[in-house]
Amino acid sequence: MSSRMLPVPDGLDGMRVDVGLAKLLGLSRTVVAELAASGDVLIDGKVASKSDRLTAGDLLEVTLPEPDTPVEVSAEPVEGLRILHEDDDIVVVDKPVGVAVHPSPGWTGPTVVGGLAAAGLRISTSGAAERQGVVHRLDAGTTGVMVVAKSEHAYSVLKRAFKERTVSKGYHALVQGHPDPTRGTIDAPIDRHPRYDYKFAVVTGGKPSITHYEVIEAFRAASLVDVQLETGRTHQIRVHFSAMRHPCVGDLTYGADPVLARRLGLTRQWLHARTLGFAHPADGRWVEFTSEYPADLAAALDILRAES
């Protein structure tokens, strides 16, 4: 354990303890909340709760845990993980549902990184041990196409491409109701939900987030939309459509109708990473890959089409 003592900067004046310390120390709000609950956050010598407000100039004393040891990557075959393309620089995979991209604390299920290791693929060693080669992510409950870097050069080039938004990321989502207009752009900042740490929300002062969409098929209770992401925030599509009151069908976390989800046989959000295009890191030529709908999403569409 190590302690840090410092005055509250002016820029954090009035912020909640969990929000302000997360910004100040580069920790997640969940970790800060746990520190506060354990009595490891003091303000002017008194134990502070996560919801207390910071005042500029107050003396903060935070006792930090020792750094976590890296999460071990377990090389285990992943059922349904398909390799769409592989060369010396990249491997493009079709990720099945229920698979995380890389190991993380608290996740005990299968991972893309572990599945690739089990298949004997060597990937880039850049990044933390459990995230090596990973240049972008999909939620465990989201299926579809993603790329992993095999070479160090590919890792650097692709990381820059995702950061500079030169990658084409196309998703299909089945959303409740009928978005109006049928083609548009959602430009709304996203950050952690003010009350629930496991969720995100449209929040004033959040990170800029831009989603372009177009309805490609309308049903009685829902619409199939083509989505192009300009930014890549965590849960971006799910949050933006929920904020429009058109949550992804089956996405109970973000307000979807559980009755409709059951009727369509969905146990997760209807969201699929359909296409991924980028300049190949080896020679700059444009490459694009497509993922077909998995069985559960295709079955839900069949039910809706039969009813229409």
GIZIJO-V34949 format. One record per run of one state. SS is the DSSP state (helix for helix, strand for strand, loop for the rest). FROM is the first residue (numbers start at 0). LEN is the number of residues. Records with the same first field share a line. If there is no record, write none. Layout:
SS: FROM-LEN ; FROM-LEN
This chain:
loop: 0-1 ; 7-2 ; 12-3 ; 25-3 ; 37-3 ; 43-2 ; 47-5 ; 53-5 ; 64-17 ; 86-3 ; 95-4 ; 100-10 ; 118-10 ; 131-2 ; 134-8 ; 149-2 ; 163-4 ; 176-6 ; 187-2 ; 192-7 ; 202-4 ; 207-2 ; 218-3 ; 229-6 ; 243-4 ; 248-3 ; 254-3 ; 263-7 ; 279-6 ; 290-4 ; 307-1
strand: 1-6 ; 15-1 ; 40-3 ; 45-2 ; 52-1 ; 58-6 ; 81-5 ; 89-6 ; 99-1 ; 110-1 ; 133-1 ; 142-7 ; 167-9 ; 182-5 ; 189-3 ; 199-3 ; 206-1 ; 209-9 ; 221-8 ; 247-1 ; 270-9 ; 285-5
helix: 9-3 ; 16-9 ; 28-9 ; 111-7 ; 128-3 ; 151-12 ; 235-8 ; 251-3 ; 257-6 ; 294-13
